[in-house]
């Protein structure tokens, strides 16, 4: 396997070959590997795959750079007047976009943001209050596909 790994580290290596090797080491659907040798091989293969994409010019250093620079005009006065004093439900409020949305809603003067996210749910039928932040954000662990959970919230 070591000699195969070394040959895969070359820039002219086919990405399909690298992916095939990764799938041989850890077949799709198998549990997360625990063997340190397998993990080291996976790290090397991942580095080779990244190099292959970089060599083709298909991998940017920061793929989100354009999105971070993009500005969207928010008609803040109009939005603030519509949201002031309201209760707003945000699904996925603990995620990347959701957490920023929750903060912005608080800035815009909503009375309360109710964030529902399944990230902390071990059971899809579970509904669990996680807590309150600043008195204006209430967090729930629940799956939004669970009608009874949303009805409870």
N, C-alpha and C positions, 0 to 999 in steps of 0.2 A: 504494500500500500504506500510506503514511503516514496518509492521511486515513481509511482503513479502520481502522488501528490506533487513531487518536484516538477514533473512534466506538465502538470496542470497549472502550475504557477507561471508558466510562460504567457506572454501577452497574446500569442496567436491561438490560444486554446479556445475551443468551441464551448460556449456557455452551456449547451445541452449536455456535453460530457461532464462538466462540473456538477450540474444539477443531478445527473444520473448517479454520480458518485455519492452525492449527499443523500439521495433517496436510498441508495444501497446501504449506507451507514445507518440511517434512521428512516425506515420505510414510512410513507404517509400513514398516519393514524396510530403509530407506535408511541409508547410513553416517552417522556423526556429522558434523554440519555443521562446516565449517572457516571459512566466509565470515563475517567479523565483522559484516556487515550482517544476515545471516540470524540469527546468534546474538543480536544486539541486539533484533531483532524477536521472537525466541522469548522473550527475557527480558521484554519488554513484554507479550506475550500471556500469559505465565505469571502476571505480576502482575495482569493483568485477570481471569484465571480465578480467582485467589485472591480478588480483590475480589468477584467474583460469588458465590463460595461464602460469604464472610464476610457479604455483604449478605443472604443467605438464612439466616444463622445456622447453616450446616452445617459451619463450620470453626472449631475451637477453637484458642486460642492455643497450648496444649500438649496434644495429644491423648493423651499418655501420663501426664498428671498423676495421674489416678485410679489407674492401675496402680502408679505409684511410691509412692503413699500406702498402698496395700493391704498388709495384713500377713497372712502365712500362718504359722500356728504350725507350727514344725518340732519334732518330738519328738526333740530333739538327742541326748539320752542314748541313746535306743533306736537312732537312726540311726547314731550314732558306734559303738555296740557291734557293729552289723552290718557296718560298713565298715572298722573298724580293721584295718590290716595287709593289706587286699585291694588287688588291681589292678582298676581301673575303666576301661572304655572309654567315651569320650564322642565321639559323632559330632557334627560341626559345632562343635568346641571352640574355634574361633577367631572364631565369630560373637558376637553380642551376648549372647544367653542362654547359649550354651555356655561362653563365657569366664568368666562369673559362676559357672556351675556348677562349672567346673574349680577355681576359687579356693575355693569352698565345700567341695568334696570334700577338698582339701588340708587345710583347716582342721579337717575332721572326722576326720583321721588316716588317710586311705588311704595305702597304701605307695607306690603309683604310679598316676598318671592317664595313660592313653594317649589322646591327642586325635588324631582322624582328621578331616581337613577337606579338601575338594576345592578350596578357595579358591585355592591356589597351584599347582593342576594344570593343565598345558597339554594333557595327553593323558589321557583317561579310564583308560587302562591303566597309567598311571604310579603308582609307589609310591616315595616318597622321604622318608627321615627328614629332618626339618627341624632338630631339635635337642632338647636337654633343658634344663629350667629347674629350678633348685634340687634337681636329682637326683630330684624326685618327679613331674615332668611330662615326658612324652615326646611330641613333636609329629611327626605324619606328614602328608604331602601325599598323599592318596589319595581315590578315589571309593568310598564304602561299597557301591556296587552292583557293584564289582569283587571277586568272591569270592576270586580268587587273591591280590589285594592284601591283603585282610583276613586270609587264611590266613597270609600272610607276616608280617604285623604280629603 
